[in-house]
Structure formats: structure tokens, C-alpha cells
Amino acid sequence: MRELHNWLRQERCALCIIDVQQDFVPPLSVPGEACEAVRSALENVSRLYQAARQADMCIFFIGLHTSPETDSPVWRKFMRRAGKDPGLTSRLCRAHTAGATFYPLSPSQTDTVIYKHKYSAFLGTDFKQQLINKGITALIICGLTTECCVDTTARDAFQLDYSVFIVSDGCASYRPDFHDAALNILSHHFAITCTTEQVVSFFHNSGRQKNKS
């Protein structure tokens, strides 16, 4: 079992919760292996969040916000050429709609919220500057979906010289094979994979150490 406390310092790492929003959460009425995987991951995200708050960790909520101004002609071309719905971005996480609401978690006043318009949390946002301001050098990433926004953010973070940790059971895809493939590639090139139990244990230990000091 990996001992994260040997690699991470509480004051230098942040929990990053990606795209845990209403539009990405399957309804309870929708059956299937993929939906169950997403719901299971969200339960673990909730555990991670509560443990991080108890340990007074730095927490980022990263969400997708789209609008007519951010709709990309290249994205629409890609969707059409790939035989997909070109209106997808017009329905997902429109700013100031219920679908863009963080769910099932809501940020507290002490959490930092970053809204992105593409896959990566770093593209067109002040995420990097926020990390610099807070002295963060390592990211613990969870959320949706593994092969898309989690993957893209993790790759960018690593190439910007951040240590990256992916919570394997705290993220999910709508296709289990995508989830598995993304984790395999990320763990080979960009990130250390860990479990919810390992991260929660690290948070608890960090909280106890802080209370002693």
C-alpha cells in the first residue's frame, strides 16, 4: 500500500474535484454498469471531500461552464465529422443553469471554484496562478470523466511540473473500458494512482499532525 504521507505535505497539495455537476450525473432511474460506476465514484468523491475539509486541506471545485460565446466552431466540426450530435455543447453545463450546478457536492465558502470552457482546468483559466498563490505543488484529482477532463487536466498539470495523483475509484467514465485505459496510460506516463482509502488516510493523518502542532 502506497504511503502518501511519505510523498505529500498537507500544505503543498490540493484536492481537485472535476466536473461533479448535475449534467454529468446519471439519474438514479438509469440502470447499467457505467451509471453504477459513476455513482460509486461520486460516493467516494464525497468521502474525499469530507476528509479534506476535516483536515483543512486546500480544495478546488473545477466545473464546466459553456455559453454561446465559448462554443467552438472546431468542436462542432469535430462532432459532425465523428457522426455525433453537434449541439452537445449547447446543452451541457450552460452557465447559470441547473445543469451546471455542482452535484451532489457544493463548494463551501473556503473552497476555490474554477470554471473552464474546455477539457483542461488550465486552459483559459487562472487555475495555475491560484496554485502558485497558494503554494501548491501536488494535485490529488478526482471526478468526471476519467478519460476526458480528468485525463486532460492531469496531463497538463504534469507537464506544468505538478506532482499528480489520480484517485482511481474516485473518478469514472460512462464506459468502463475508457476508465481502465485512461488510468493505465496516466499511471504509466503522468500520474500516481491511489485509492480513496489511501487518500482519506493521508488526510486524517495530516489533520492529526496539524492538531498536534
C-alpha positions as CSV (number, residue, x, y, z in Angstrom):
1,M,0.0,0.0,0.0
2,R,1.4,3.4,-1.0
3,E,2.1,5.7,1.9
4,L,1.2,9.1,0.6
5,H,2.5,10.8,3.7
6,N,6.0,10.0,2.5
7,W,5.4,11.8,-0.7
8,L,3.0,14.7,0.1
9,R,2.9,17.6,2.5
10,Q,-0.6,18.8,3.6
11,E,0.2,22.5,3.0
12,R,1.6,21.8,-0.5
13,C,-1.2,19.7,-2.0
14,A,-4.8,20.3,-3.1
15,L,-7.8,18.1,-3.7
16,C,-9.2,18.9,-7.2
17,I,-12.8,17.8,-7.8
18,I,-13.5,17.9,-11.5
19,D,-16.9,18.3,-13.2
20,V,-19.1,16.9,-10.5
21,Q,-22.1,18.7,-11.9
22,Q,-25.7,17.9,-12.5
23,D,-25.5,17.4,-16.3
24,F,-22.8,14.7,-15.8
25,V,-24.6,12.7,-13.1
26,P,-26.8,9.9,-14.4
27,P,-30.3,9.7,-12.9
28,L,-30.9,7.0,-10.3
29,S,-33.5,5.6,-12.7
30,V,-30.9,4.8,-15.4
31,P,-29.6,1.3,-14.9
32,G,-26.3,-0.1,-16.2
33,E,-22.7,-0.8,-15.2
34,A,-21.4,2.6,-16.3
35,C,-24.1,4.5,-14.3
36,E,-23.3,2.5,-11.2
37,A,-19.6,3.2,-11.7
38,V,-20.3,6.9,-11.8
39,R,-22.5,6.9,-8.8
40,S,-19.9,4.8,-6.8
41,A,-17.2,7.3,-7.8
42,L,-19.3,10.2,-6.6
43,E,-19.8,8.5,-3.2
44,N,-16.0,8.3,-2.9
45,V,-15.6,11.9,-4.0
46,S,-18.0,12.8,-1.1
47,R,-15.8,10.9,1.3
48,L,-12.6,12.6,-0.1
49,Y,-14.2,16.0,0.3
50,Q,-15.4,15.5,3.9
51,A,-12.0,14.1,4.9
52,A,-10.2,17.0,3.2
53,R,-12.4,19.6,4.9
54,Q,-11.8,17.9,8.3
55,A,-8.1,18.1,7.6
56,D,-8.3,21.7,6.5
57,M,-6.9,20.8,3.1
58,C,-6.9,23.1,0.1
59,I,-9.8,22.2,-2.1
60,F,-10.6,23.2,-5.7
61,F,-14.0,22.6,-7.4
62,I,-13.4,22.7,-11.1
63,G,-16.5,22.9,-13.3
64,L,-17.5,23.2,-16.9
65,H,-19.3,26.4,-18.0
66,T,-20.4,26.8,-21.6
67,S,-22.1,29.7,-23.3
68,P,-22.7,30.8,-26.9
69,E,-19.5,32.9,-26.6
70,T,-17.5,29.8,-25.7
71,D,-19.0,27.4,-28.3
72,S,-16.2,26.3,-30.6
73,P,-16.6,26.0,-34.3
74,V,-13.9,23.4,-34.4
75,W,-15.7,21.4,-31.7
76,R,-18.9,21.5,-33.8
77,K,-16.9,20.4,-36.9
78,F,-15.4,17.5,-35.0
79,M,-18.8,16.4,-33.7
80,R,-20.3,16.4,-37.2
81,R,-17.3,14.6,-38.7
82,A,-17.4,12.0,-36.0
83,G,-21.1,11.4,-36.5
84,K,-22.1,12.9,-33.2
85,D,-24.5,15.5,-32.1
86,P,-23.0,18.9,-32.9
87,G,-25.4,20.6,-30.4
88,L,-23.9,18.8,-27.4
89,T,-22.1,21.8,-26.1
90,S,-25.3,23.8,-26.3
91,R,-26.9,21.5,-23.7
92,L,-24.1,20.7,-21.3
93,C,-23.4,22.8,-18.3
94,R,-24.7,26.1,-19.7
95,A,-23.7,28.8,-17.4
96,H,-26.3,29.8,-14.8
97,T,-28.5,26.8,-15.5
98,A,-29.3,23.9,-13.1
99,G,-27.2,21.5,-15.3
100,A,-24.0,23.4,-14.4
101,T,-24.7,23.2,-10.6
102,F,-22.2,21.2,-8.6
103,Y,-23.9,18.0,-7.5
104,P,-24.1,16.1,-5.2
105,L,-21.5,18.3,-3.5
106,S,-21.5,22.1,-3.2
107,P,-18.4,24.2,-2.6
108,S,-18.1,25.9,0.8
109,Q,-17.0,29.5,1.2
110,T,-13.4,28.4,1.8
111,D,-13.2,26.3,-1.3
112,T,-11.9,27.7,-4.6
113,V,-14.1,27.4,-7.7
114,I,-12.6,27.3,-11.2
115,Y,-14.8,27.4,-14.2
116,K,-13.3,26.1,-17.5
117,H,-14.7,26.1,-21.0
118,K,-12.8,23.1,-22.4
119,Y,-11.5,19.9,-21.0
120,S,-8.4,21.1,-19.1
121,A,-8.7,23.1,-15.9
122,F,-5.7,25.1,-17.0
123,L,-6.9,26.3,-20.4
124,G,-8.2,29.9,-20.3
125,T,-8.5,30.0,-16.5
126,D,-6.5,31.3,-13.6
127,F,-6.0,27.8,-12.1
128,K,-2.2,27.8,-12.4
129,Q,-2.0,31.3,-10.8
130,Q,-4.3,30.1,-8.0
131,L,-2.0,27.2,-7.4
132,I,1.1,29.4,-7.3
133,N,-0.6,31.9,-4.9
134,K,-1.4,29.0,-2.5
135,G,2.0,27.4,-2.8
136,I,0.5,24.1,-4.2
137,T,2.9,21.7,-5.8
138,A,0.8,18.5,-5.9
139,L,-2.7,17.7,-7.1
140,I,-5.0,14.9,-5.9
141,I,-7.5,14.6,-8.7
142,C,-11.0,13.0,-8.7
143,G,-14.2,13.5,-10.6
144,L,-15.7,13.1,-14.1
145,T,-14.8,11.7,-16.5
146,T,-11.6,9.7,-16.3
147,E,-10.7,9.7,-20.0
148,C,-11.7,13.3,-20.7
149,C,-11.4,16.2,-18.2
150,V,-9.6,14.2,-15.5
151,D,-7.1,12.9,-18.0
152,T,-6.6,16.3,-19.8
153,T,-6.2,18.2,-16.6
154,A,-3.8,15.6,-15.2
155,R,-1.6,15.7,-18.3
156,D,-1.4,19.4,-18.3
157,A,-0.6,19.5,-14.6
158,F,2.2,17.1,-15.0
159,Q,3.7,19.0,-17.9
160,L,3.5,22.2,-15.9
161,D,5.6,20.4,-13.2
162,Y,3.0,19.5,-10.7
163,S,3.0,16.1,-9.0
164,V,-0.2,14.4,-9.9
165,F,-2.2,11.8,-8.0
166,I,-5.3,10.2,-9.5
167,V,-7.9,8.6,-7.2
168,S,-8.7,5.5,-9.2
169,D,-12.0,4.8,-7.5
170,G,-12.9,8.5,-7.1
171,C,-13.2,9.0,-10.9
172,A,-15.3,7.3,-13.5
173,S,-16.3,7.1,-17.1
174,Y,-19.5,6.2,-18.9
175,R,-17.6,3.4,-20.5
176,P,-15.6,1.2,-18.1
177,D,-13.1,0.3,-20.8
178,F,-12.3,4.0,-21.2
179,H,-11.8,4.4,-17.5
180,D,-9.4,1.5,-17.3
181,A,-7.5,2.5,-20.4
182,A,-7.1,6.1,-19.2
183,L,-5.8,5.1,-15.8
184,N,-3.4,2.6,-17.3
185,I,-1.9,5.3,-19.6
186,L,-1.9,8.0,-16.9
187,S,-0.2,5.8,-14.4
188,H,2.5,4.9,-17.0
189,H,3.3,8.5,-18.1
190,F,1.8,11.2,-15.9
191,A,0.4,10.3,-12.5
192,I,0.5,8.1,-9.5
193,T,-2.8,6.2,-9.0
194,C,-4.1,5.7,-5.5
195,T,-7.4,4.8,-3.8
196,T,-10.0,6.7,-1.8
197,E,-8.9,4.7,1.3
198,Q,-5.3,5.8,0.8
199,V,-6.1,9.4,0.3
200,V,-8.6,9.6,3.2
201,S,-6.0,8.0,5.5
202,F,-3.4,10.7,4.4
203,F,-6.0,13.4,5.1
204,H,-6.8,12.0,8.5
205,N,-3.1,11.7,9.4
206,S,-2.4,15.3,8.2
207,G,-5.3,16.6,10.3
208,R,-4.0,14.9,13.4
209,Q,-0.5,16.2,12.8
210,K,-1.8,19.7,12.3
211,N,-3.8,19.5,15.6
212,K,-0.7,18.4,17.4
213,S,1.4,21.4,16.2
